[in-house]
């Protein structure tokens, strides 16, 4: 076990508690790792207490905020000692900015302040403890940076932008009320996600604290539940928590076993470079990075289990309407990553919380031409300044571009039979493993010189393969496919930092196609589903079909015909956009008219009721009930009119006119109905 401590690194600069140093010596682990394990297992136990005894039905939201915050601060001080001042200092500075600055620019200021603070800590660690793998304060600070910046962007969206200008996910997370100090610090420092994440957005966290999340996600999931009922079944997370804890322990055992066999630091040794051949170097890259990944799997699965055990992370139900989903804050899909059949899909399953954050604060807000570069730049800056990070990001982006082209060239011949498809999937899975190890080992090796020597030891062969694929094999892609490939490459290259478009769109459509209406004594939310999801799905399918048809059409025709077709398509698109704008404008006008009319009717009703209460006009109930041929007598002074329905209607109209003349006002329904 002592080898594990050596692999993880020295803890000379570790400032956390050393109360359990005896236990670390007994287990052969470093004291920082022992402290981390103690806090995580203690958090798992306290999470169950938090869910059971501090349930929203038993205590106030302020109590839940305060207790979660206090436990988080205790864990921070226990693990980091005096350095824990930074986990309070960074959010404190950002909170001052949020409370004092204009919402129009607050998101930019918070981003600059948070990244500057985090960068200073990164540089300090890199200078005084270069290349160390020990637990340090930068981990929690990276999670806090995600939280404060996403909160600032949500405030900007809620206070300064129109709903029609926001994407679905931005509408879902927009905030129109500044958080109190207790809410803010509870969100940034709650014990469930302080040590290893995962990222949870502010509105989701507040819904969890106040007890809205069960009803909200139940109604959103599939519409099979009656949101009008007063009692909503709260699913138990025990089963999924047990599964995730067991999976995390298995990952920890795999890491302990293989990290000693394939230590990542061995690739820094001169003797290893000299003695390793071409094939063994590739094998070692793949196995060493795989072993390191299981350390992250352990931390993320355990953090997810802690959140679920406290009740955080419920995400509605499966399609059967019975099986609960606890994946709202899940940070890793181990199966999808390890057995992905292409580079992009594997990356999309890795650190999904960071992917969601990057999409929210960068990719959706910048021009598309700069989206890839800015997203990768922010991701690299957020991780720190070790050269290995930037080598991995650059190599990964290049491989994603090459993989897109290679898929267009080689996939089609393997789709004839089931056997060929299975063979293709197995082959691409193995190739993806090799490319993944090749691209990611600098990320854990950290150093530029050692990483470059390892690349040169294998002649940078996969860089050359990617280079040939992108700049030479692209010419062999069919014309119709080439254009789509070039466009898709720019988007897919960001997959290392953002989730795939299809997954995010599906999730956003499901979660954002509802609007919440406050109801009930405790403010429980009732959700009314909209039809936007279906419309978006149909339009998306139609667009994809149109692109496919146009692509094949371009392959079959001559160049002049292609140009003519493109011109016709542009004209059709312009006409379609014009018609769409007209329809949307008329729809808004109709909605505005209906809204003003309804408002006017309500105001008129209120005016008449107030006059009724002041005895300015009175029609007795007995008189209103007379619907037959008998004569009616109205207190407003109207003359006797013949029996029957006509007589009754005439007298009620006279009474209404008398009321209007009495107060000398124009009916509100008319004044509002004609206002523009």
VENSULDA-V397406 format. One record per residue. N is the residue number from 0. RES is the residue in three letters. SS is DSSP state (alpha for helix, beta for strand, coil for the rest). NEAR is the number of other ideal C-beta (glycine too) atoms within 10 Angstrom. D_FIRST is the distance of its C-alpha to the first C-alpha in Angstrom with 2 decimals. Layout:
BEGIN
n->{N:N}
res->{RES:RES}
ss->{SS:SS}
near->{NEAR:NEAR}
d_first->{D_FIRST:D_FIRST}
END
This chain:
BEGIN
n->{0:1:2:3:4:5:6:7:8:9:10:11:12:13:14:15:16:17:18:19:20:21:22:23:24:25:26:27:28:29:30:31:32:33:34:35:36:37:38:39:40:41:42:43:44:45:46:47:48:49:50:51:52:53:54:55:56:57:58:59:60:61:62:63:64:65:66:67:68:69:70:71:72:73:74:75:76:77:78:79:80:81:82:83:84:85:86:87:88:89:90:91:92:93:94:95:96:97:98:99:100:101:102:103:104:105:106:107:108:109:110:111:112:113:114:115:116:117:118:119:120:121:122:123:124:125:126:127:128:129:130:131:132:133:134:135:136:137:138:139:140:141:142:143:144:145:146:147:148:149:150:151:152:153:154:155:156:157:158:159:160:161:162:163:164:165:166:167:168:169:170:171:172:173:174:175:176:177:178:179:180:181:182:183:184:185:186:187:188:189:190:191:192:193:194:195:196:197:198:199:200:201:202:203:204:205:206:207:208:209:210:211:212:213:214:215:216:217:218:219:220:221:222:223:224:225:226:227:228:229:230:231:232:233:234:235:236:237:238:239:240:241:242:243:244:245:246:247:248:249:250:251:252:253:254:255:256:257:258:259:260:261:262:263:264:265:266:267:268:269:270:271:272:273:274:275:276:277:278:279:280:281:282:283:284:285:286:287:288:289:290:291:292:293:294:295:296:297:298:299:300:301:302:303:304:305:306:307:308:309:310:311:312:313:314:315:316:317:318:319:320:321:322:323:324:325:326:327:328:329:330:331:332:333:334:335:336:337:338:339:340:341:342:343:344:345:346:347:348:349:350:351:352:353:354:355:356:357:358:359:360:361:362:363:364:365:366:367:368:369:370:371:372:373:374:375:376:377:378:379:380:381:382:383:384:385:386:387:388:389:390:391:392:393:394:395:396:397:398:399:400:401:402:403:404:405:406:407:408:409:410:411:412:413:414:415:416:417:418:419:420:421:422:423:424:425:426:427:428:429:430:431:432:433:434:435:436:437:438:439:440:441:442:443:444:445:446:447:448:449:450:451:452:453:454:455:456:457:458:459:460:461:462:463:464:465:466:467:468:469:470:471:472:473:474:475:476:477:478:479:480:481:482:483:484:485:486:487:488:489:490:491:492:493:494:495:496:497:498:499:500:501:502:503:504:505:506:507:508:509:510:511:512:513:514:515:516:517:518:519:520:521:522:523:524:525:526:527:528:529:530:531:532:533:534:535:536:537:538:539:540:541:542:543:544:545:546:547:548:549:550:551:552:553:554:555:556:557:558:559:560:561:562:563:564:565:566:567:568:569:570:571:572:573:574:575:576:577:578:579:580:581:582:583:584:585:586:587:588:589:590:591:592:593:594:595:596:597:598:599:600:601:602:603:604:605:606:607:608:609:610:611:612:613:614:615:616:617:618:619:620:621:622:623:624:625:626:627:628:629:630:631:632:633:634:635:636:637:638:639:640:641:642:643:644:645:646:647:648:649:650:651:652:653:654:655:656:657:658:659:660:661:662:663:664:665:666:667:668:669:670:671:672:673:674:675}
res->{UNK:UNK:UNK:UNK:UNK:UNK:UNK:UNK:UNK:UNK:UNK:UNK:UNK:UNK:UNK:UNK:UNK:UNK:UNK:UNK:UNK:UNK:UNK:UNK:UNK:UNK:UNK:UNK:UNK:UNK:UNK:UNK:UNK:UNK:UNK:UNK:UNK:UNK:UNK:UNK:UNK:UNK:UNK:UNK:UNK:UNK:UNK:UNK:UNK:UNK:UNK:UNK:UNK:UNK:UNK:UNK:UNK:UNK:UNK:UNK:UNK:UNK:UNK:UNK:UNK:UNK:UNK:UNK:UNK:UNK:UNK:UNK:UNK:UNK:UNK:UNK:UNK:UNK:UNK:UNK:UNK:UNK:UNK:UNK:UNK:UNK:UNK:UNK:UNK:UNK:UNK:UNK:UNK:UNK:UNK:UNK:UNK:UNK:UNK:UNK:UNK:UNK:UNK:UNK:UNK:UNK:UNK:UNK:UNK:UNK:UNK:UNK:UNK:UNK:UNK:UNK:UNK:UNK:UNK:UNK:UNK:UNK:UNK:UNK:UNK:UNK:UNK:UNK:UNK:UNK:UNK:UNK:UNK:UNK:UNK:UNK:UNK:UNK:UNK:UNK:UNK:UNK:UNK:UNK:UNK:UNK:UNK:UNK:UNK:UNK:UNK:UNK:UNK:UNK:UNK:UNK:UNK:UNK:UNK:UNK:UNK:UNK:UNK:UNK:UNK:UNK:UNK:UNK:UNK:UNK:UNK:UNK:UNK:UNK:UNK:UNK:UNK:UNK:UNK:UNK:UNK:UNK:UNK:UNK:UNK:UNK:UNK:UNK:UNK:UNK:UNK:UNK:UNK:UNK:UNK:UNK:UNK:UNK:UNK:UNK:UNK:UNK:UNK:UNK:UNK:UNK:UNK:UNK:UNK:UNK:UNK:UNK:UNK:UNK:UNK:UNK:UNK:UNK:UNK:UNK:UNK:UNK:UNK:UNK:UNK:UNK:UNK:UNK:UNK:UNK:UNK:UNK:UNK:UNK:UNK:UNK:UNK:UNK:UNK:UNK:UNK:UNK:UNK:UNK:UNK:UNK:UNK:UNK:UNK:UNK:UNK:UNK:UNK:UNK:UNK:UNK:UNK:UNK:UNK:UNK:UNK:UNK:UNK:UNK:UNK:UNK:UNK:UNK:UNK:UNK:UNK:UNK:UNK:UNK:UNK:UNK:UNK:UNK:UNK:UNK:UNK:UNK:UNK:UNK:UNK:UNK:UNK:UNK:UNK:UNK:UNK:UNK:UNK:UNK:UNK:UNK:UNK:UNK:UNK:UNK:UNK:UNK:UNK:UNK:UNK:UNK:UNK:UNK:UNK:UNK:UNK:UNK:UNK:UNK:UNK:UNK:UNK:UNK:UNK:UNK:UNK:UNK:UNK:UNK:UNK:UNK:UNK:UNK:UNK:UNK:UNK:UNK:UNK:UNK:UNK:UNK:UNK:UNK:UNK:UNK:UNK:UNK:UNK:UNK:UNK:UNK:UNK:UNK:UNK:UNK:UNK:UNK:UNK:UNK:UNK:UNK:UNK:UNK:UNK:UNK:UNK:UNK:UNK:UNK:UNK:UNK:UNK:UNK:UNK:UNK:UNK:UNK:UNK:UNK:UNK:UNK:UNK:UNK:UNK:UNK:UNK:UNK:UNK:UNK:UNK:UNK:UNK:UNK:UNK:UNK:UNK:UNK:UNK:UNK:UNK:UNK:UNK:UNK:UNK:UNK:UNK:UNK:UNK:UNK:UNK:UNK:UNK:UNK:UNK:UNK:UNK:UNK:UNK:UNK:UNK:UNK:UNK:UNK:UNK:UNK:UNK:UNK:UNK:UNK:UNK:UNK:UNK:UNK:UNK:UNK:UNK:UNK:UNK:UNK:UNK:UNK:UNK:UNK:UNK:UNK:UNK:UNK:UNK:UNK:UNK:UNK:UNK:UNK:UNK:UNK:UNK:UNK:UNK:UNK:UNK:UNK:UNK:UNK:UNK:UNK:UNK:UNK:UNK:UNK:UNK:UNK:UNK:UNK:UNK:UNK:UNK:UNK:UNK:UNK:UNK:UNK:UNK:UNK:UNK:UNK:UNK:UNK:UNK:UNK:UNK:UNK:UNK:UNK:UNK:UNK:UNK:UNK:UNK:UNK:UNK:UNK:UNK:UNK:UNK:UNK:UNK:UNK:UNK:UNK:UNK:UNK:UNK:UNK:UNK:UNK:UNK:UNK:UNK:UNK:UNK:UNK:UNK:UNK:UNK:UNK:UNK:UNK:UNK:UNK:UNK:UNK:UNK:UNK:UNK:UNK:UNK:UNK:UNK:UNK:UNK:UNK:UNK:UNK:UNK:UNK:UNK:UNK:UNK:UNK:UNK:UNK:UNK:UNK:UNK:UNK:UNK:UNK:UNK:UNK:UNK:UNK:UNK:UNK:UNK:UNK:UNK:UNK:UNK:UNK:UNK:UNK:UNK:UNK:UNK:UNK:UNK:UNK:UNK:UNK:UNK:UNK:UNK:UNK:UNK:UNK:UNK:UNK:UNK:UNK:UNK:UNK:UNK:UNK:UNK:UNK:UNK:UNK:UNK:UNK:UNK:UNK:UNK:UNK:UNK:UNK:UNK:UNK:UNK:UNK:UNK:UNK:UNK:UNK:UNK:UNK:UNK:UNK:UNK:UNK:UNK:UNK:UNK:UNK:UNK:UNK:UNK:UNK:UNK:UNK:UNK:UNK:UNK:UNK:UNK:UNK:UNK:UNK:UNK:UNK:UNK:UNK:UNK:UNK:UNK:UNK:UNK:UNK:UNK:UNK:UNK:UNK:UNK:UNK:UNK:UNK:UNK:UNK:UNK:UNK:UNK:UNK:UNK:UNK:UNK:UNK:UNK:UNK:UNK:UNK:UNK:UNK:UNK:UNK:UNK:UNK:UNK:UNK:UNK:UNK:UNK:UNK}
ss->{coil:alpha:alpha:alpha:alpha:alpha:alpha:alpha:coil:coil:coil:coil:coil:coil:coil:coil:coil:coil:coil:coil:alpha:alpha:alpha:alpha:alpha:alpha:alpha:coil:coil:coil:alpha:alpha:alpha:alpha:alpha:alpha:alpha:alpha:alpha:alpha:alpha:alpha:alpha:alpha:alpha:alpha:alpha:alpha:alpha:alpha:alpha:alpha:alpha:coil:coil:coil:coil:coil:coil:coil:alpha:alpha:alpha:alpha:alpha:alpha:alpha:alpha:alpha:alpha:alpha:alpha:alpha:alpha:alpha:alpha:alpha:alpha:alpha:alpha:alpha:alpha:alpha:alpha:alpha:alpha:alpha:alpha:alpha:alpha:alpha:alpha:alpha:alpha:alpha:alpha:alpha:alpha:alpha:alpha:coil:coil:coil:coil:coil:alpha:alpha:alpha:alpha:alpha:alpha:alpha:alpha:alpha:alpha:alpha:alpha:alpha:alpha:alpha:alpha:alpha:alpha:alpha:alpha:alpha:alpha:alpha:coil:coil:coil:coil:coil:coil:coil:coil:coil:alpha:alpha:alpha:alpha:alpha:alpha:alpha:alpha:alpha:alpha:alpha:alpha:alpha:alpha:alpha:alpha:alpha:alpha:alpha:alpha:alpha:alpha:alpha:coil:coil:alpha:alpha:alpha:coil:coil:alpha:alpha:alpha:alpha:alpha:alpha:coil:coil:coil:coil:coil:coil:coil:alpha:alpha:alpha:alpha:alpha:alpha:alpha:alpha:alpha:coil:coil:coil:coil:coil:coil:coil:coil:coil:coil:coil:coil:alpha:alpha:alpha:alpha:alpha:alpha:alpha:alpha:alpha:coil:coil:alpha:alpha:alpha:alpha:alpha:alpha:alpha:alpha:alpha:alpha:coil:coil:coil:coil:coil:coil:coil:coil:coil:coil:coil:coil:coil:coil:coil:alpha:alpha:alpha:alpha:alpha:alpha:alpha:alpha:alpha:alpha:alpha:alpha:alpha:alpha:alpha:alpha:alpha:alpha:alpha:alpha:alpha:alpha:alpha:alpha:coil:coil:alpha:alpha:alpha:alpha:alpha:coil:alpha:alpha:alpha:alpha:alpha:alpha:coil:coil:alpha:alpha:alpha:alpha:alpha:alpha:alpha:alpha:alpha:alpha:alpha:alpha:alpha:alpha:alpha:alpha:alpha:alpha:alpha:alpha:alpha:alpha:alpha:alpha:alpha:alpha:alpha:alpha:alpha:alpha:alpha:alpha:coil:coil:coil:coil:coil:coil:coil:beta:coil:coil:coil:coil:coil:coil:beta:coil:coil:coil:coil:coil:coil:coil:beta:coil:alpha:alpha:alpha:alpha:alpha:coil:coil:coil:coil:alpha:alpha:alpha:alpha:alpha:alpha:coil:beta:coil:alpha:alpha:alpha:alpha:alpha:alpha:alpha:alpha:alpha:alpha:alpha:alpha:coil:coil:coil:coil:alpha:alpha:alpha:alpha:alpha:alpha:alpha:alpha:alpha:alpha:alpha:alpha:alpha:alpha:alpha:alpha:coil:coil:coil:alpha:alpha:alpha:alpha:alpha:alpha:alpha:alpha:alpha:alpha:alpha:alpha:alpha:alpha:alpha:alpha:alpha:alpha:alpha:alpha:alpha:alpha:alpha:alpha:coil:alpha:alpha:alpha:coil:coil:coil:alpha:alpha:alpha:alpha:alpha:alpha:alpha:alpha:alpha:alpha:alpha:alpha:alpha:alpha:alpha:alpha:alpha:alpha:alpha:alpha:alpha:alpha:alpha:alpha:alpha:alpha:alpha:alpha:coil:coil:alpha:alpha:alpha:alpha:alpha:alpha:alpha:alpha:alpha:alpha:coil:coil:coil:alpha:alpha:alpha:alpha:alpha:alpha:alpha:alpha:alpha:alpha:alpha:coil:alpha:alpha:alpha:alpha:coil:coil:alpha:alpha:alpha:alpha:alpha:alpha:alpha:alpha:alpha:alpha:alpha:alpha:alpha:alpha:alpha:alpha:alpha:alpha:coil:coil:coil:coil:alpha:alpha:alpha:alpha:alpha:alpha:alpha:alpha:alpha:alpha:alpha:alpha:coil:beta:beta:beta:beta:beta:coil:coil:coil:coil:coil:coil:beta:beta:beta:beta:beta:coil:coil:alpha:alpha:alpha:alpha:alpha:alpha:alpha:alpha:alpha:alpha:alpha:alpha:alpha:alpha:alpha:alpha:alpha:alpha:alpha:alpha:alpha:alpha:alpha:alpha:alpha:coil:coil:alpha:alpha:alpha:alpha:alpha:alpha:alpha:alpha:alpha:alpha:alpha:alpha:alpha:alpha:alpha:alpha:alpha:alpha:alpha:alpha:alpha:alpha:alpha:alpha:alpha:alpha:alpha:alpha:alpha:alpha:alpha:alpha:alpha:alpha:alpha:alpha:alpha:alpha:alpha:alpha:alpha:alpha:alpha:alpha:alpha:alpha:alpha:alpha:alpha:alpha:alpha:alpha:alpha:alpha:alpha:coil:coil:coil:coil:coil:coil:coil:alpha:alpha:alpha:alpha:alpha:coil:coil:coil:coil:coil:coil:coil:coil:coil:coil:coil:coil:coil:coil:coil:coil:coil:coil:coil:alpha:alpha:alpha:alpha:alpha:alpha:alpha:alpha:alpha:alpha:alpha:alpha:alpha:alpha:alpha:alpha:alpha:alpha:alpha:coil:coil:coil:coil:alpha:alpha:alpha:alpha:alpha:alpha:coil:coil:coil}
near->{11:12:13:17:21:13:21:18:18:15:23:9:13:23:15:26:18:15:12:18:14:11:14:20:14:11:16:12:21:25:22:27:21:24:27:22:19:17:24:19:13:16:26:21:11:21:24:16:12:23:18:12:10:18:13:18:7:10:13:12:15:13:13:22:22:15:19:27:21:14:21:23:17:14:25:24:17:18:26:24:15:10:22:21:14:21:25:16:14:24:24:14:16:26:19:11:18:21:13:9:15:10:17:11:13:23:24:14:16:25:19:12:19:25:16:11:20:21:15:11:19:21:12:15:20:16:8:10:17:10:15:19:20:19:23:23:23:18:18:27:21:19:23:26:25:25:26:25:25:21:28:27:25:22:22:22:26:20:16:14:15:7:11:8:10:17:17:19:21:21:19:19:22:18:20:9:10:16:19:12:10:13:20:23:21:25:25:29:25:26:25:29:30:25:24:22:24:25:22:24:24:21:19:24:24:20:20:25:24:18:19:21:25:20:21:25:25:24:22:21:20:15:13:12:18:9:20:7:9:6:5:15:10:17:20:11:23:12:13:21:22:12:14:24:19:12:17:22:13:15:22:18:12:17:21:18:11:16:19:15:10:19:20:19:16:14:24:18:13:9:8:19:16:8:9:20:10:11:9:13:19:18:15:20:27:20:15:24:22:18:22:22:22:22:20:18:21:23:22:24:25:25:28:31:26:31:29:29:28:27:26:28:27:27:20:23:19:12:9:8:13:9:11:22:16:24:16:22:26:21:26:22:16:18:9:14:19:17:15:21:17:22:26:22:18:22:27:25:22:22:22:23:23:22:27:22:25:24:22:24:20:23:23:16:16:14:7:10:8:12:21:24:14:17:24:22:15:19:21:17:15:21:19:19:13:23:16:21:19:19:22:22:20:15:24:24:23:18:27:24:23:24:25:26:24:21:17:19:16:13:13:11:9:16:10:9:9:8:9:12:13:11:12:16:14:12:13:20:15:12:15:23:18:14:23:24:20:26:27:24:25:28:20:22:26:21:17:14:10:22:23:14:15:22:20:10:19:18:11:16:12:20:18:10:16:24:13:12:19:18:11:10:16:19:8:10:18:16:11:19:18:17:15:17:19:14:12:15:19:15:18:24:23:27:26:27:28:27:22:18:17:10:14:22:18:14:17:19:18:18:22:20:21:22:13:17:10:10:12:10:5:11:10:18:19:16:19:11:15:12:8:13:19:11:12:16:13:10:10:14:10:10:10:10:10:12:13:12:11:16:16:11:14:19:11:9:12:8:9:8:12:17:11:12:14:12:10:10:13:10:10:10:11:10:10:10:10:10:10:10:10:10:10:11:10:10:10:11:11:10:10:12:15:11:11:18:15:13:15:19:15:13:15:19:12:11:16:17:10:11:16:13:8:9:8:14:18:13:18:12:6:9:16:13:9:16:11:10:10:10:11:22:13:20:12:16:9:18:7:11:16:9:15:13:10:10:17:17:11:15:23:16:11:16:18:16:12:15:19:16:9:12:12:6:12:8:17:18:18:12:14:19:16:11:11:6}
d_first->{0.00:3.77:5.21:5.34:7.07:9.08:10.06:11.19:13.06:14.53:15.93:18.85:21.39:19.83:22.65:21.39:21.11:18.84:19.86:16.44:14.75:14.33:12.46:10.12:9.62:9.39:6.66:4.68:6.55:9.89:12.93:14.78:12.48:12.62:16.35:16.80:15.41:17.62:20.62:20.40:20.26:22.92:24.94:24.86:26.43:28.88:29.90:31.28:33.17:34.46:35.81:37.38:38.74:39.30:40.96:43.70:46.29:45.32:44.71:45.96:44.24:44.13:42.16:39.56:39.42:39.07:36.35:34.19:34.69:33.96:30.65:29.69:30.64:28.64:25.45:26.24:26.78:23.70:21.41:23.53:25.71:28.88:28.01:28.78:32.40:32.08:31.29:34.60:36.41:36.20:37.61:40.13:41.61:41.78:43.44:46.13:46.79:47.05:49.48:51.67:51.93:54.09:52.39:53.91:51.50:48.79:46.30:46.58:46.28:43.21:41.58:42.39:41.33:38.00:37.05:38.26:36.20:33.05:33.76:34.09:30.65:29.22:31.03:30.00:26.29:26.88:28.85:26.72:23.16:23.78:21.21:18.57:16.37:15.87:17.74:21.38:24.83:25.96:24.36:26.57:29.45:29.45:29.87:32.53:34.34:34.64:36.05:38.62:39.88:40.28:42.07:44.37:45.32:46.03:48.29:50.05:50.67:51.96:54.23:55.68:55.67:57.76:56.14:57.80:56.09:52.55:50.36:49.41:45.93:47.48:50.04:47.36:45.48:48.50:48.80:52.21:51.31:49.30:46.38:46.69:44.27:42.54:42.26:40.98:38.23:37.19:36.92:34.85:32.54:32.28:28.98:28.52:28.13:27.30:23.57:23.31:26.90:28.56:31.98:34.83:38.38:40.46:43.04:40.50:38.75:42.13:43.18:40.07:40.69:44.39:43.97:45.76:42.93:43.45:47.20:46.87:44.34:46.08:49.35:47.91:45.93:48.78:51.83:51.86:51.57:54.52:53.79:56.91:55.64:54.70:51.71:48.86:46.11:42.71:40.07:36.97:33.60:31.71:31.55:30.30:27.81:26.26:26.12:24.47:21.83:20.99:21.03:18.71:16.09:16.56:16.14:12.84:11.58:13.29:11.77:8.10:9.64:12.04:10.72:8.81:12.16:14.41:13.23:16.25:16.58:17.46:20.82:21.74:21.79:25.26:24.22:22.74:26.00:28.10:26.45:26.09:29.16:30.68:29.35:25.77:25.69:26.73:24.23:21.34:22.75:22.92:19.49:17.64:19.70:19.33:15.53:16.05:18.83:16.78:15.18:18.84:19.80:17.49:18.92:22.46:22.67:21.45:23.95:26.62:26.06:26.46:29.68:31.01:30.36:32.49:35.18:34.61:34.60:37.36:39.15:42.00:42.34:42.13:45.42:45.97:46.34:44.14:40.48:39.09:37.13:34.28:33.51:35.40:32.39:29.96:28.16:26.94:28.26:25.40:27.78:30.41:28.11:26.31:29.57:32.08:34.93:35.60:33.94:35.75:34.92:31.21:31.34:33.44:30.74:28.17:28.14:31.50:31.90:32.09:34.41:36.73:36.76:37.67:40.37:41.80:42.01:42.71:43.45:46.12:47.84:48.43:50.81:49.43:49.85:47.39:45.00:42.51:42.37:42.21:39.55:37.22:38.09:37.24:33.94:32.97:34.23:32.38:29.01:29.63:30.80:28.14:30.04:27.53:28.58:32.19:31.61:29.94:32.76:35.47:34.13:33.56:37.09:38.58:36.83:38.04:41.56:41.37:39.96:42.92:45.39:43.74:43.79:47.53:48.16:46.16:45.64:49.24:49.69:46.84:48.38:51.16:49.54:46.65:45.06:45.22:43.77:40.76:40.34:40.62:37.98:35.47:36.33:36.07:32.73:31.28:33.05:31.75:28.10:28.90:30.75:28.09:25.38:28.04:29.08:25.86:23.52:25.37:24.56:20.82:21.46:23.94:25.82:29.25:29.47:26.23:27.14:30.68:29.74:27.67:30.68:33.05:31.04:32.00:35.44:34.95:36.32:35.50:37.11:40.15:40.14:40.12:42.82:45.05:44.62:45.54:48.45:49.86:49.05:50.11:53.68:53.46:52.61:55.82:57.78:57.38:53.63:53.25:54.48:52.23:49.26:49.92:50.19:47.18:44.99:45.38:44.24:41.46:39.96:39.03:36.94:33.82:34.70:36.88:37.11:39.58:43.17:43.77:40.90:41.73:45.42:45.00:42.88:45.26:48.29:46.95:45.97:48.76:51.65:52.12:53.72:53.09:56.04:55.60:57.09:57.09:56.92:53.20:53.33:51.75:52.02:53.96:53.23:55.88:54.81:56.64:57.67:56.10:53.19:55.53:57.61:54.68:53.41:56.85:57.39:54.01:54.82:58.28:57.06:54.61:57.41:59.76:57.36:56.91:60.66:61.42:58.85:60.44:63.88:63.13:62.12:65.44:67.89:69.28:68.43:71.58:70.97:67.40:68.70:71.33:68.85:66.51:69.46:70.47:66.96:66.82:70.16:69.06:65.89:67.96:70.41:67.68:66.07:69.50:70.25:66.86:67.45:70.92:69.65:66.92:69.52:71.94:69.22:68.36:72.07:72.51:69.48:70.83:74.26:72.91:70.78:73.75:76.04:73.78:73.35:77.12:77.72:75.34:77.05:80.47:79.41:78.16:81.45:83.55:81.54:81.95:85.68:85.78:84.17:86.72:89.60:90.73:90.99:90.94:91.39:91.55:89.34:92.42:93.98:90.89:90.86:94.44:94.00:97.32:100.89:101.51:102.00:99.14:99.52:96.97:96.73:96.74:100.47:100.68:103.89:104.25:103.30:104.04:101.69:99.08:95.85:97.53:98.94:95.61:93.81:96.57:96.41:92.66:92.99:95.72:93.49:90.66:93.08:94.43:90.97:90.28:93.63:93.19:90.05:91.26:87.94:86.99:84.75:81.12:80.56:83.17:82.06:78.38:79.19:81.07:78.76:76.72}
END
